[in-house]
């Protein structure tokens, strides 16, 4: 659990308490401040949840990348480095050809003789 989630939950509860106290006392400014504090707490809690989700997704991706397939690719590259380099260059060239914009053709000029 991220510290932003804990602080956000704390601010959310404090905002609820402050808003309720402002409502009971009839102080609109205190009630509004409590509502703002509660919203800030919710935002900070959501930020902490996003950080946690990102951390978990990163860990899962790293675990997946360290799987048995990566060992086979590493062994293949180690056994045939020149072939691997040529394959990587070919893939890079193909991607570059797909990504680059097509050249503009000059417009035809009609000549009247």
Secondary structure, 3 states (H helix, E strand, C coil): CCHHHHHHHHHHHHHHHHHHHHHHHCCHHHHHHHHHHHHHHHHHHHHHHHHHHHHHHHHHHHHHHCCHHHHHHHHHHHHCHHHHHHHHHHHHHHHHHHHCCCCCCCCCCCCCC
